[in-house]
C-alpha cells in the first residue's frame, strides 16, 4: 500500500506543481491519514485506474476513500486484489 500511496502523492504533487516530498510533508501536518481535498483526488482517479488497470466503483465507500491519500490507496489496493481474484 505504501507504493500506491507514493504514486497518489506523486500524481497529486505533479497536479499541484510541487515536489512529492513537499506535498507529503504538508499532508502529514494535517494527520496520519494524509487528508486531501476529495475533488483533487477525483481528478487523479483516472490516472490511478489506468496505471493499476482497475476500476474504482462510484459508490459510498469510494467517495469516503477520497478524503485521504491513505484511504484512497487502500481503495485502490482493494480493487487490485479483487481484480486478481476474478
GIKA-V61614 format. One record per residue. N is the residue number from 0. RES is the residue in three letters. NEAR is the number of other ideal C-beta (glycine too) atoms within 8 Angstrom. Layout:
# GIKA-V61614
[[N & RES & NEAR] [N & RES & NEAR]]
This chain:
# GIKA-V61614
[[0 & UNK & 8] [1 & UNK & 5] [2 & UNK & 6] [3 & UNK & 12] [4 & UNK & 12] [5 & UNK & 9] [6 & UNK & 10] [7 & UNK & 15] [8 & UNK & 14] [9 & UNK & 9] [10 & UNK & 11] [11 & UNK & 14] [12 & UNK & 12] [13 & UNK & 7] [14 & UNK & 9] [15 & UNK & 8] [16 & UNK & 4] [17 & UNK & 7] [18 & UNK & 6] [19 & UNK & 10] [20 & UNK & 6] [21 & UNK & 9] [22 & UNK & 13] [23 & UNK & 10] [24 & UNK & 8] [25 & UNK & 8] [26 & UNK & 12] [27 & UNK & 9] [28 & UNK & 5] [29 & UNK & 7] [30 & UNK & 7] [31 & UNK & 5] [32 & UNK & 9] [33 & UNK & 14] [34 & UNK & 9] [35 & UNK & 13] [36 & UNK & 5] [37 & UNK & 9] [38 & UNK & 6] [39 & UNK & 11] [40 & UNK & 14] [41 & UNK & 8] [42 & UNK & 8] [43 & UNK & 12] [44 & UNK & 10] [45 & UNK & 7] [46 & UNK & 8] [47 & UNK & 16] [48 & UNK & 11] [49 & UNK & 7] [50 & UNK & 7] [51 & UNK & 10] [52 & UNK & 6] [53 & UNK & 11] [54 & UNK & 5] [55 & UNK & 12] [56 & UNK & 6] [57 & UNK & 5] [58 & UNK & 6] [59 & UNK & 5] [60 & UNK & 8] [61 & UNK & 11] [62 & UNK & 9] [63 & UNK & 8] [64 & UNK & 12] [65 & UNK & 12] [66 & UNK & 9] [67 & UNK & 11] [68 & UNK & 15] [69 & UNK & 11] [70 & UNK & 12] [71 & UNK & 14] [72 & UNK & 12] [73 & UNK & 10] [74 & UNK & 12] [75 & UNK & 14] [76 & UNK & 10] [77 & UNK & 8] [78 & UNK & 12] [79 & UNK & 10] [80 & UNK & 8] [81 & UNK & 9] [82 & UNK & 9] [83 & UNK & 6] [84 & UNK & 5] [85 & UNK & 4]]
